């Protein structure tokens, strides 16, 4: 999955660079060839040294009528101001007529009142589409060797990225670095190699493109991209900080908001947490970075507490020793830490003790140890003859007749038994 994810990311970035290269190269080609194909740049209208308005209008009328692109044409001139009226078949020819008139000798201004023919010419549209598709196909065939070479560069980039990542894992593993820090170095090195490979592939596919131009175009759009993908970049930098220096790693059990589980994998964008019930939660790194996170396994041991009550007629010190010895004899209790038993409170029907001990830090260790300790305390108190009392409840009635009726009912029930 990681292999395909890296290559999909690389393919997306390559498509982005291709779009940048196409726009830049096409812009360069259009700017370099506009002076050769634009009819306005080559059209030069010459008339006599003294150009009366009638001569200007007559000459322009002859030119426009010979093109066959206009209908209901009317050209008038007044003191060098030319007015064009009629219907042009396309917007391009409408603009061409205004440009030709503007470049005519002794014309100072052009008023273009030409309208566009609203009739849909399917034949002309089909020719335009065929011409555009033919141009695209021709451009693709011309550039196909370059595109194949660019794809080969991407394949070499993928191989180099995996090889360098494997080499980093081997070298860093010998230095006993944290797994999360190894993941960070591996992912950053892969990203750097892919960026270099994509720039190289873009330059190969588009000879007019250079790395500096690609970075310049990419930098101009970085502000818009930053606003559009703010959450993605936020998770990216949060992931770098978590991988670099954050107090949990792969294999740790953590709690964040309502999620408690084992950290299975930390990536640049999100963290995979396997819940205690087996479900997998994909949490954005920004959520972990900005909210409180409880690292349950930051230490090898955790202290666990339970409450235990004994009857009021039991000796307090004797009950304490029985409970302490029962807890200390459990296999899941860490012997290096002291078992603590404190008299906590006078409850309604018992004297309650707070029992505290140390065990493993994983949630399964805590549940297993609590089960063992509670069972051991119950057996020890039963063997010592110490009662764990049920809650006692005393009922008092203000009406004597109700109280006497209840007493007689209880007495009759006792006699029946």
C-alpha positions as CSV (number, residue, x, y, z in Angstrom):
1,X,0.0,0.0,0.0
2,X,2.8,2.4,0.8
3,X,4.5,1.6,-2.5
4,X,1.3,2.4,-4.5
5,X,0.6,5.5,-2.4
6,X,4.0,6.9,-3.1
7,X,3.7,6.3,-6.9
8,X,0.2,7.8,-7.1
9,X,1.5,10.9,-5.4
10,X,4.4,11.0,-7.8
11,X,2.1,10.6,-10.8
12,X,-0.1,13.4,-9.5
13,X,2.9,15.8,-9.1
14,X,4.1,14.8,-12.6
15,X,0.7,15.7,-14.1
16,X,0.9,19.0,-12.3
17,X,4.4,19.7,-13.8
18,X,3.2,18.7,-17.2
19,X,0.3,21.2,-17.0
20,X,2.8,23.9,-16.0
21,X,5.1,22.9,-18.8
22,X,2.4,22.9,-21.4
23,X,1.1,26.3,-20.4
24,X,4.6,27.8,-20.3
25,X,5.8,26.2,-23.6
26,X,2.6,27.0,-25.4
27,X,2.8,30.6,-24.1
28,X,6.4,30.8,-25.4
29,X,5.4,29.3,-28.8
30,X,2.4,31.6,-29.2
31,X,4.4,34.7,-28.3
32,X,7.2,33.7,-30.7
33,X,4.9,32.9,-33.7
34,X,2.2,35.5,-33.2
35,X,4.1,38.0,-35.4
36,X,4.2,35.4,-38.2
37,X,0.6,34.2,-38.4
38,X,-1.3,37.3,-37.3
39,X,-2.7,39.0,-40.5
40,X,-2.7,42.4,-38.9
41,X,1.0,42.3,-38.5
42,X,1.6,41.7,-42.3
43,X,-1.3,43.8,-43.6
44,X,-0.1,47.2,-44.8
45,X,-2.5,49.4,-46.7
46,X,-1.0,52.2,-48.8
47,X,-2.8,55.0,-50.5
48,X,-1.9,58.3,-52.1
49,X,0.0,60.9,-50.1
50,X,-3.2,62.8,-49.6
51,X,-5.8,60.4,-48.4
52,X,-9.3,61.8,-48.5
53,X,-12.0,60.0,-46.5
54,X,-13.7,58.6,-49.6
55,X,-10.4,56.9,-50.7
56,X,-9.9,55.3,-47.3
57,X,-13.5,54.0,-47.2
58,X,-13.3,52.7,-50.8
59,X,-10.0,50.9,-50.2
60,X,-11.1,49.2,-47.0
61,X,-14.4,48.2,-48.6
62,X,-12.6,46.5,-51.5
63,X,-10.3,44.6,-49.1
64,X,-13.2,43.5,-46.8
65,X,-15.4,42.4,-49.7
66,X,-12.7,40.4,-51.3
67,X,-12.2,38.4,-48.1
68,X,-15.8,37.1,-48.3
69,X,-16.1,37.2,-44.5
70,X,-18.6,40.0,-44.2
71,X,-22.2,40.8,-45.2
72,X,-24.2,44.0,-45.3
73,X,-20.9,45.8,-45.1
74,X,-20.7,49.6,-44.7
75,X,-17.4,51.5,-44.3
76,X,-17.5,55.2,-43.8
77,X,-14.7,57.7,-42.9
78,X,-14.9,61.2,-41.5
79,X,-11.8,63.2,-40.8
80,X,-9.7,60.0,-40.4
81,X,-12.3,58.3,-38.1
82,X,-13.5,55.0,-39.7
83,X,-16.8,53.4,-38.8
84,X,-17.3,49.7,-39.7
85,X,-20.9,48.4,-39.9
86,X,-22.3,45.0,-41.0
87,X,-22.1,41.4,-40.0
88,X,-18.9,39.3,-39.6
89,X,-19.0,35.5,-39.7
90,X,-16.6,35.1,-36.7
91,X,-15.3,37.1,-33.9
92,X,-11.8,36.7,-35.1
93,X,-12.6,38.3,-38.5
94,X,-14.5,41.1,-36.7
95,X,-11.3,41.9,-34.8
96,X,-9.2,41.5,-37.9
97,X,-11.2,44.1,-39.8
98,X,-10.8,46.6,-37.0
99,X,-7.0,46.0,-36.9
100,X,-6.7,46.4,-40.7
101,X,-8.6,49.6,-40.6
102,X,-6.5,50.9,-37.7
103,X,-3.3,50.3,-39.6
104,X,-4.5,52.1,-42.7
105,X,-2.7,55.4,-43.6
106,X,-4.2,58.6,-42.2
107,X,-6.7,56.6,-40.0
108,X,-6.7,58.0,-36.5
109,X,-9.5,56.0,-34.9
110,X,-11.8,53.0,-35.7
111,X,-15.4,52.6,-34.5
112,X,-16.1,48.9,-34.8
113,X,-19.9,48.3,-35.1
114,X,-19.6,44.9,-36.8
115,X,-21.8,42.2,-35.3
116,X,-21.2,38.5,-35.2
117,X,-23.4,36.2,-37.4
118,X,-25.6,34.3,-35.0
119,X,-26.1,31.4,-37.5
120,X,-24.4,28.2,-36.4
121,X,-22.3,26.8,-39.1
122,X,-21.9,23.1,-38.3
123,X,-19.5,22.6,-41.2
124,X,-17.2,25.3,-40.0
125,X,-17.4,24.1,-36.4
126,X,-16.5,20.6,-37.5
127,X,-13.5,21.9,-39.4
128,X,-12.3,23.8,-36.5
129,X,-12.7,20.8,-34.2
130,X,-10.8,18.6,-36.7
131,X,-8.1,21.1,-37.0
132,X,-7.7,21.4,-33.2
133,X,-7.7,17.6,-32.7
134,X,-5.2,17.2,-35.6
135,X,-2.9,19.8,-34.0
136,X,-3.1,18.0,-30.6
137,X,-2.3,14.7,-32.2
138,X,0.6,16.1,-34.2
139,X,2.0,17.8,-31.1
140,X,1.6,14.6,-29.1
141,X,3.4,12.5,-31.8
142,X,6.2,15.1,-31.9
143,X,6.6,15.0,-28.2
144,X,6.0,11.3,-27.7
145,X,9.7,10.4,-27.6
146,X,10.3,13.0,-24.9
147,X,7.3,11.8,-22.9
148,X,8.6,8.2,-23.0
149,X,12.0,9.5,-21.8
150,X,10.2,11.4,-19.0
151,X,8.4,8.2,-18.0
152,X,11.7,6.3,-17.9
153,X,13.0,9.1,-15.6
154,X,10.0,8.6,-13.3
155,X,10.6,4.8,-13.2
156,X,14.3,5.4,-12.3
157,X,13.1,7.9,-9.6
158,X,10.8,5.3,-8.1
159,X,13.6,2.7,-8.0
160,X,16.1,5.2,-6.5
161,X,13.5,6.3,-3.9
162,X,13.0,2.8,-2.7
163,X,16.7,2.0,-2.7
164,X,17.6,5.1,-0.8
165,X,14.8,4.5,1.7
166,X,15.9,0.9,2.2
167,X,19.5,2.1,2.7
168,X,18.4,4.7,5.3
169,X,16.4,2.1,7.2
170,X,19.4,-0.2,7.4
171,X,21.8,2.6,8.4
172,X,19.5,4.2,10.9
173,X,18.5,0.9,12.4
174,X,22.1,0.3,13.4
175,X,22.1,3.6,15.4
176,X,19.1,2.6,17.4
177,X,17.1,5.6,16.5
178,X,13.4,5.8,17.4
179,X,11.1,4.2,14.7
180,X,9.2,7.4,14.2
181,X,12.4,9.3,13.5
182,X,13.4,6.7,11.0
183,X,10.0,7.0,9.3
184,X,10.5,10.8,9.2
185,X,13.9,10.6,7.5
186,X,12.7,7.9,5.1
187,X,9.6,9.9,4.0
188,X,11.5,13.2,3.7
189,X,14.2,11.6,1.6
190,X,11.6,10.0,-0.6
191,X,9.9,13.3,-1.1
192,X,13.2,15.0,-2.0
193,X,14.1,12.4,-4.5
194,X,10.6,12.6,-6.1
195,X,10.8,16.3,-6.4
196,X,14.2,16.1,-8.1
197,X,12.9,13.4,-10.4
198,X,9.8,15.3,-11.3
199,X,11.7,18.4,-12.2
200,X,14.1,16.3,-14.3
201,X,11.2,14.6,-16.1
202,X,9.5,17.9,-16.7
203,X,12.6,19.4,-18.3
204,X,13.0,16.2,-20.5
205,X,9.4,16.3,-21.6
206,X,9.4,20.1,-22.3
207,X,12.8,21.3,-23.6
208,X,11.7,24.9,-23.3
209,X,11.1,24.4,-19.6
210,X,13.9,24.8,-17.0
211,X,13.8,23.9,-13.3
212,X,13.9,27.6,-12.4
213,X,10.9,28.4,-14.5
214,X,9.0,25.4,-13.1
215,X,9.8,26.5,-9.6
216,X,8.8,30.1,-10.4
217,X,5.4,29.1,-11.8
218,X,4.9,26.7,-8.9
219,X,5.9,29.5,-6.4
220,X,3.3,31.9,-8.0
221,X,0.6,29.4,-7.3
222,X,1.8,28.4,-3.8
223,X,-0.3,31.1,-2.1
224,X,-3.5,29.9,-3.7
225,X,-2.6,26.2,-3.1
226,X,-1.8,27.1,0.5
227,X,-5.3,28.5,1.0
228,X,-7.0,25.7,-0.8
229,X,-5.1,22.9,1.0
230,X,-4.6,24.6,4.3
231,X,-5.7,21.5,6.3
232,X,-3.4,19.2,4.3
233,X,-0.4,21.4,4.9
234,X,-1.3,21.7,8.6
235,X,-1.5,17.9,8.9
236,X,1.8,17.7,7.0
237,X,3.8,19.9,9.4
238,X,2.1,18.4,12.4
239,X,3.1,15.0,11.2
240,X,6.7,16.1,10.8
241,X,6.8,17.4,14.4
242,X,5.1,14.3,15.7
243,X,7.7,12.1,13.9
244,X,10.6,14.3,15.0
245,X,10.0,14.8,18.7
246,X,6.7,13.7,20.2
247,X,6.3,11.5,23.3
248,X,4.7,8.5,21.6
249,X,5.8,6.1,18.9
250,X,4.7,3.1,17.1
251,X,3.4,0.4,19.5
252,X,2.3,2.9,22.2
253,X,-1.2,3.0,23.6
254,X,-2.6,6.5,23.6
255,X,-5.9,8.3,24.3
256,X,-7.1,11.3,22.4
257,X,-10.7,12.6,22.7
258,X,-12.8,9.5,22.6
259,X,-10.2,7.3,20.9
260,X,-8.1,4.8,22.9
261,X,-5.8,2.3,21.1
262,X,-2.4,1.3,19.9
263,X,-0.5,3.4,17.4
264,X,0.1,1.2,14.4
265,X,1.6,3.7,11.9
266,X,2.5,7.4,11.7
267,X,2.7,9.0,8.3
268,X,3.3,12.6,7.2
269,X,-0.5,13.3,7.0
270,X,-2.3,11.0,9.6
271,X,-1.8,8.4,12.3
272,X,-3.4,5.0,12.4
273,X,-4.7,3.9,15.8
274,X,-6.0,0.4,16.4
275,X,-8.8,0.6,19.0
276,X,-9.1,-1.8,21.9
277,X,-12.1,-3.4,20.1
278,X,-10.1,-3.9,16.9
279,X,-11.4,-1.0,14.8
280,X,-8.9,1.1,13.0
281,X,-9.1,4.9,13.4
282,X,-7.3,7.3,11.0
283,X,-6.6,10.4,12.9
284,X,-5.3,13.6,11.2
285,X,-2.0,14.6,12.7
286,X,-3.2,18.2,13.4
287,X,-5.9,16.7,15.8
288,X,-3.2,14.9,17.8
289,X,-0.9,17.9,17.8
290,X,-3.5,20.4,19.0
291,X,-5.5,18.3,21.5
292,X,-4.5,16.6,24.8
293,X,-3.0,13.2,24.3
294,X,-2.6,10.7,27.1
295,X,0.3,8.3,26.5
296,X,-0.7,5.2,28.4
297,X,2.5,3.3,27.8
298,X,5.0,6.1,28.4
299,X,6.3,4.1,31.4
300,X,6.5,0.3,31.7
301,X,4.3,0.3,34.7
302,X,1.0,2.0,35.8
303,X,-0.7,2.2,39.1
304,X,-4.2,0.8,39.4
305,X,-6.8,1.5,42.2
306,X,-9.9,-0.2,43.4
307,X,-12.2,0.4,46.4
308,X,-12.9,-2.3,48.9
309,X,-15.3,-2.1,52.0
310,X,-15.5,-4.2,55.2
311,X,-18.1,-4.3,57.9
312,X,-17.9,-1.8,60.8
313,X,-17.4,-4.6,63.4
314,X,-14.1,-5.7,61.7
315,X,-10.7,-4.6,63.0
316,X,-9.4,-2.0,60.6
317,X,-5.7,-3.0,60.9
318,X,-6.4,-6.7,60.5
319,X,-8.5,-6.1,57.4
320,X,-5.7,-3.9,56.0
321,X,-3.1,-6.6,56.4
322,X,-5.4,-9.3,54.9
323,X,-6.0,-7.1,51.8
324,X,-2.3,-6.1,51.4
325,X,-1.1,-9.7,51.6
326,X,-3.7,-10.8,49.1
327,X,-2.7,-8.2,46.6
328,X,1.0,-8.8,47.1
329,X,0.6,-12.5,46.3
330,X,-0.8,-11.8,42.8
331,X,1.4,-12.6,39.8
332,X,0.4,-9.6,37.8
333,X,1.4,-7.2,40.6
334,X,4.8,-5.7,40.2
335,X,6.8,-6.7,43.3
336,X,9.3,-3.8,43.0
337,X,6.6,-1.3,43.8
338,X,4.8,-1.2,47.2
339,X,1.2,-2.3,47.6
340,X,-0.7,0.5,49.3
341,X,-3.9,0.1,51.3
342,X,-5.5,3.2,52.8
343,X,-8.6,3.5,54.9
344,X,-10.6,5.9,52.7
345,X,-14.0,6.8,54.2
346,X,-16.9,5.8,56.4
347,X,-19.6,4.7,54.0
348,X,-23.2,4.1,54.7
349,X,-22.7,0.4,55.6
350,X,-18.9,-0.2,55.5
351,X,-15.4,1.2,56.0
352,X,-13.9,1.6,52.6
353,X,-10.3,1.1,51.7
354,X,-8.4,2.4,48.7
355,X,-6.2,-0.4,47.3
356,X,-3.4,0.7,44.9
357,X,-0.8,-1.4,43.2
358,X,1.5,-1.4,40.1
359,X,1.2,-3.5,37.0
360,X,1.9,-3.4,33.3
361,X,1.0,-0.3,31.4
362,X,-1.0,-1.8,28.5
363,X,-4.8,-1.8,28.8
364,X,-4.9,-5.6,28.7
365,X,-2.4,-5.8,31.5
366,X,-4.5,-3.5,33.6
367,X,-7.7,-5.4,33.1
368,X,-6.1,-8.8,33.7
369,X,-4.4,-7.5,36.9
370,X,-7.6,-5.9,38.2
371,X,-9.5,-9.2,37.7
372,X,-6.8,-11.2,39.6
373,X,-6.6,-8.7,42.5
374,X,-10.3,-8.4,43.1
375,X,-10.6,-12.2,43.1
376,X,-7.7,-12.6,45.5
377,X,-9.1,-10.0,47.9
378,X,-12.5,-11.7,47.9
379,X,-11.0,-15.1,48.7
380,X,-8.7,-13.7,51.4
381,X,-11.5,-11.8,53.2
382,X,-13.8,-14.9,53.1
383,X,-11.0,-17.1,54.5
384,X,-10.4,-14.6,57.3
385,X,-14.1,-14.4,58.1
386,X,-14.3,-10.7,57.3
387,X,-17.6,-9.6,55.9
388,X,-18.0,-7.5,52.8
389,X,-21.3,-6.0,53.7
390,X,-24.3,-5.3,51.5
391,X,-25.8,-1.8,51.9
392,X,-28.1,-1.5,54.9
393,X,-31.2,0.6,54.6
394,X,-33.4,1.8,57.5
395,X,-37.0,2.9,56.8
396,X,-38.9,5.2,59.3
397,X,-42.6,5.9,59.0
398,X,-44.5,8.8,60.6
399,X,-47.8,6.9,60.6
400,X,-47.8,4.3,63.5
401,X,-50.5,2.2,61.8
402,X,-48.4,1.7,58.7
403,X,-45.3,0.7,60.7
404,X,-47.3,-1.8,62.8
405,X,-48.8,-3.3,59.7
406,X,-45.3,-3.7,58.1
407,X,-44.0,-5.3,61.4
408,X,-46.8,-7.8,61.6
409,X,-46.3,-8.7,57.9
410,X,-42.6,-9.3,58.5
411,X,-43.4,-11.4,61.6
412,X,-45.9,-13.5,59.7
413,X,-43.4,-14.1,56.9
414,X,-40.8,-15.2,59.4
415,X,-43.2,-17.7,61.1
416,X,-44.2,-19.1,57.8
417,X,-40.5,-19.7,56.9
